[in-house]
Amino acid sequence: MSVAIALHRVSAGYSGPVLRDIDLEVANEVVAVVGRSGSGKTTLLRLIAGLLEPTSGTVDLLGVPPAIARRRKRIGFVAQDARLHPWRTVRQNVTLPLEVNRSARTNGHVSPDEWVARMGLSESIDAYPHQLSGGMRQRVALARSLVIDPEVLLMDEPLASLDELTREDLRDELLRLWEGRPRSVVYVTHDIEEAVLLADRVVVIGGHRPARVRGEVAISLPRPRTKALRREPRFHDLVEEVRSLLA
């Protein structure tokens, strides 16, 4: 598999160092990143997205610097907060990336209305964000990130603020989306079971600041995956393997 994301000996921080000597490669797969609060998970995503420059090392995204890939609309980004424009309807929020960059209109094979339908929101397509539940708003944010058919999808704890039942529904939706159209995904989460259920690999970062990659676990579970996997002994073995790296 060709490498879509490559970080080589990357260090970064704000007023002080947060990450040091990060080496990470992501191909056409789902890589979950886990770590304790404040370990630098969001900083890592910002580096990949080109929203933060490393203090040392290199970041390549689809063969070019991240800022160029972002301008070419090759990256989708979903944050913990849906960040919808309150004055725009569901349809208008989803179509926003196509309005901002008209060249992106030729990149996708699925129309905005179809993405809304895939998220189960057709009946709310003309609703405004304040009329939606938290789970519905996150579905809109996901549709908005996918409408340009990005080759790389970055997700920063997108389900963390949702209740457990809504969270499970959206996990199932993510599994269906990724298995129907594989792409390079980096998924940040603090939930170890969620990471094991969704990912092909789990990368653990942590330690005393600046944080480093402490290890990774290959998730040798068959796809398609369902909630029933959580009852399998192998699933629990993998969860414990990830947990041991966080200890």
N, C-alpha and C positions, 0 to 999 in steps of 0.2 A: 504494500500500500504506500502511495506517495504521502509525504509529510505535508500537512496543511499549515500547522503551527509549529514554530521552532524557537525555543528560548535557549540561549547558550550563555552560561555563567552570568546570568542577569542579577543585578542588585538594584534596589530602588528604595525610596523613602520619601518623606515629606520634610518635617523639621529634623528628623533623625532617620537612621536606617530601619527599614521594615523587613525587606527580603534581601538575602545574600546568596549569590552563586547558584541561582536556580537554573537547572537544566530540565527541559521538558519538551517532548515532541508529541504531537497529536496528529493522527492520520484520519481516515474516514471512520470515525468511531466516537463513542460517548465516553469522555473522561470526567469523572467526578472528582472534585477537589474538596477535601475535608480538613478541618483543623479547628482548634479552639478559637473562641472569640478573640479578636485582635491579632490573630496569627498572620494576617496579610492576604487572606483569600480574595477580598475585593480588590486590593492593590494588584494582585496577579491578573485579575480580569481586566483592570484598567490598563495594564501594560500591554496585554494582548490586543485590546481594542484601540490602542494608540491614543488613549486619553491621558496617559502618563508616560514620560520619557524615562528610560532606565538611567541610573547614574553610572552603570558600567554594564558591559555585555551587549548582546544583540537579540532583537526580536524580529522574526520574519513571519509574515502572514501571506500564504498563497504566493510565495516567491517575491513579495514586495514589502516595504515597511508598512506597519499597521495603519498609519494615517492615510496612506494611499489606498489601501484596501477598503478603509472606511468610506473615503470619498467616492469610491467606485460602487458603493452599496453592496459589498460582498460580505458584510458582517451584519448579523442580527443580534440585538442586545435586549435582554429582558431583565429588569431589575425587580427587587422585592416589592417596591411600590410601583403600581401599574403606570403612574405618571401620564394619565390621559388628560387631554385638553377638555376642561369642563364645558366649554361652549360648543363642542363638536359632538355630533351623534356617534354611535358605534361605527356606522359606515364611514363617516368623515374622519374619525380617528384612525381607522384601518387604512384608509387611502392616503393618509398624510405623507408617508415616505415617497409615494409615487408623485405627489404634487411637488415635493421639495426637489426631487431629482427625476426629471422626465425621462432620462435615458434608462432608468430602472424599469420603466413600463414594459420594456421588451425582454426583461430578464426572467420574469415569472411565467409559469404556465397555468397558474390558478388565479382566477379573478378575485378581487377583494370580497365580493358578495359570496363567492364559494368558500373563502376562508372563514367568513362569518358563519356560514352554514356548518362547516366542519367543526366549529367550536360550539355548535348548538345554540347559536344566538340569533337565528333568522327572525324570530318573533320580536326581538329587541333591536333590530337593525337601525331603527330611527330613534332609539332611546338615548338619553344623555347619561353620562357617568353617574350622576347623583341618583339616578333611577335604578342602578344596577347593584347587585350584591358584590362583595369582595371577590368571590370566585369568578363572577361574570366579568368584572373589570380585568382580572388577570387573563382571562380568555381573550379579551379584546387586545390586551398588550401582546399576547402571544401571536395572535393573527396579524397584528401590525408589524411584528418583527419578521414574520414569514412571508408577507405579501411580496417582498422583493426577491424571494427565493434565495436567501443568502447561502453561501457555501460554508460559512462558519457561523455557528449560533453560540452566543455567550449568555449564560444565565446565572444571575446572582441571587441565590436563595429565593427564587420566585414564588415559592409556596409557603414560606415561613410564617406569613401573617394570617394564613387561612385556618379555618377549623378543620378537624381531622377528616371528616367525611368529604368536604369539598377538596381537601388536599389529595385524598385517595382518588377522587374522580379525575382530577387534573393529572395525577401521576399516570393513570391509565391512558389519558388522552396523549400525553407525551410519548408513552411507549408505542402507541399506535402510529403517531406521526413519524417517529424515528425509524420504526420498522418498515413503514410504507415508503419513506424517502430518506435513506441514510445520508448523513452529512457529518461534518466535524463539529462536535459539541463539547464545550467545556461547561460543566454544571457545578456551581459552588453550592454546598449545603453543609449544615452542621448536623444533619440527621444521617447517621451511619447506615441504618437500614434502607433509607431512601437511596443513598449512594449505591449500595450493593444491588438493589432492585433495578436501578436504571442504567448503570454504567457497564462498560466493557472493561474499564480499569478504574481503580480508585487510587488517587495520589494524595498522600498525607503530608501536609506541611505543618511546621511547628518548631518547638524548642524556644530557648530564650532569644529575644530579639537581638539581631535580625534573624528571622526565621529561615529555615532551609527545607528542602524536600527530605522528609524522614524515611520515605519508602513508598512503595506502591504495591497494590494487590491486583492481580489479574482475576476478573470475575468469570469463572468458567461455568456459567449457568446458561442453559439453552434459551433461545428466543424462538417464538414470542414468549414474553414473560407475563405472568399474571400474579395477582395477590396470593394465589395458592402456593407460590414458591416460598413464601415466608414460613410455611409449615415444614419445609424440607430441612433435614439436618445439615446438608451442604451449605444452605443459605446462612444458617446460624454459625457454622464454622468460619465462613468468610467474614461475617460481621465481627466475630471475635478476633480474627486476624487483623482487620483494620483497627479495631479498638486497641489492640496491643501496641500498634505503632503510635497511637496517640498518648499512651500512658507515659 
